[in-house]
Amino acid sequence: MSPARLLLASASPRRSALLDQIGVTHRVVPAHVDETHRMGEAAADYVCRLALDKARAGWRQRQDERAALGADTAVVLDGDILGKPADAEEAEAMLARLSGRAHRVCSAVALTDGTREEVRLSESEVWFRAIAPAERARYVATGEPLDKAGAYAIQGWAAIFIEHLSGSYSGVMGLPLYETAALLELWDTGTPPGGGHARDGAA
Ligand SMILES: Cc1cn([C@H]2C[C@H](O)[C@@H](COP(=O)(O)OP(=O)(O)OP(=O)(O)O)O2)c(=O)[nH]c1=O
């Protein structure tokens, strides 16, 4: 890997911790972008656009970094994008909607160095058990849901609500590490890790 550090364009401590988890040294800068959802824009397109906007905003604050990384995560239910709840009341309402059913989580990661731009998407399905109103209220009172898309944190207390996950745990948490590592490898070497896709091979 190149010795220059990566620039993480994110105010999310989770994303920094996830990069640490796979040994990617980085410098953090906040990336303020307009997160308005466009009418008719698919959730996957929305998170990819925002991840790239954040990476571009981060790159504008570069020093000697090799590239800037941006990410975005959205919880999707019945075609609606559930972002971060504005207050406790909205958090409870989101949790009531998620209770006892499955939803989708779209997470995108983007890299740019001002010339090249690459984006990868991770999509997961998360099954919640039913959460009784009193339990929802207790969870919201912990404060955990308030800065999280969809009003929950898989890595926190909300783990007890999750019956099943199909997809990427790190993606649900905010930064899909498989896609991130693959993108960094491709960025630095021009080839994907392992030289190809394992699932293309014969079993
Ligand atoms: C669903 C879910 C989301 N989240 C978090 C990840 C993100 O921080 C947040 C989604 O909001 P984002 O807008 O993707 O990110 P952010 O505003 O926190 O950070 P930045 O834009 O500066 O990069 O929700 C969890 O921590 N756990 C979860 O299980």
Ligand as a Chemical Component Dictionary entry (heavy atoms), coordinates in Angstrom:
data_LIG
# 
_chem_comp.id                   LIG 
_chem_comp.type                 NON-POLYMER 
_chem_comp.pdbx_formal_charge   0 
_chem_comp.three_letter_code    LIG 
# 
loop_
_chem_comp_atom.comp_id 
_chem_comp_atom.atom_id 
_chem_comp_atom.alt_atom_id 
_chem_comp_atom.type_symbol 
_chem_comp_atom.charge 
_chem_comp_atom.model_Cartn_x 
_chem_comp_atom.model_Cartn_y 
_chem_comp_atom.model_Cartn_z 
_chem_comp_atom.pdbx_ordinal 
LIG C1  C1  C 0 -28.367 1.527  10.828 1  
LIG C2  C2  C 0 -27.199 2.056  11.603 2  
LIG C3  C3  C 0 -26.673 3.319  11.362 3  
LIG N1  N1  N 0 -25.616 3.795  12.091 4  
LIG C4  C4  C 0 -25.059 5.138  11.844 5  
LIG C5  C5  C 0 -23.933 5.153  10.833 6  
LIG C6  C6  C 0 -23.897 6.597  10.408 7  
LIG O1  O1  O 0 -23.043 7.309  11.296 8  
LIG C7  C7  C 0 -25.335 7.056  10.597 9  
LIG C8  C8  C 0 -25.965 7.284  9.249  10 
LIG O2  O2  O 0 -25.793 8.625  8.886  11 
LIG P1  P1  P 0 -24.872 9.131  7.698  12 
LIG O3  O3  O 0 -25.518 10.375 7.176  13 
LIG O4  O4  O 0 -24.587 8.013  6.749  14 
LIG O5  O5  O 0 -23.466 9.496  8.397  15 
LIG P2  P2  P 0 -23.090 10.546 9.521  16 
LIG O6  O6  O 0 -23.843 11.832 9.318  17 
LIG O7  O7  O 0 -23.210 9.913  10.888 18 
LIG O8  O8  O 0 -21.544 10.784 9.275  19 
LIG P3  P3  P 0 -20.809 11.546 8.045  20 
LIG O9  O9  O 0 -21.873 12.042 7.091  21 
LIG O10 O10 O 0 -20.026 12.678 8.665  22 
LIG O11 O11 O 0 -19.927 10.489 7.443  23 
LIG O12 O12 O 0 -26.010 6.025  11.297 24 
LIG C9  C9  C 0 -25.028 3.009  13.075 25 
LIG O13 O13 O 0 -24.064 3.436  13.725 26 
LIG N2  N2  N 0 -25.510 1.742  13.295 27 
LIG C10 C10 C 0 -26.569 1.228  12.622 28 
LIG O14 O14 O 0 -26.964 0.069  12.871 29 
# 
loop_
_chem_comp_bond.comp_id 
_chem_comp_bond.atom_id_1 
_chem_comp_bond.atom_id_2 
_chem_comp_bond.value_order 
_chem_comp_bond.pdbx_ordinal 
LIG C1  C2  SING 1  
LIG C2  C3  DOUB 2  
LIG C2  C10 SING 3  
LIG C3  N1  SING 4  
LIG N1  C4  SING 5  
LIG N1  C9  SING 6  
LIG C4  C5  SING 7  
LIG C4  O12 SING 8  
LIG C5  C6  SING 9  
LIG C6  O1  SING 10 
LIG C6  C7  SING 11 
LIG C7  C8  SING 12 
LIG C7  O12 SING 13 
LIG C8  O2  SING 14 
LIG O2  P1  SING 15 
LIG P1  O3  DOUB 16 
LIG P1  O4  SING 17 
LIG P1  O5  SING 18 
LIG O5  P2  SING 19 
LIG P2  O6  DOUB 20 
LIG P2  O7  SING 21 
LIG P2  O8  SING 22 
LIG O8  P3  SING 23 
LIG P3  O9  DOUB 24 
LIG P3  O10 SING 25 
LIG P3  O11 SING 26 
LIG C9  O13 DOUB 27 
LIG C9  N2  SING 28 
LIG N2  C10 SING 29 
LIG C10 O14 DOUB 30 
# 
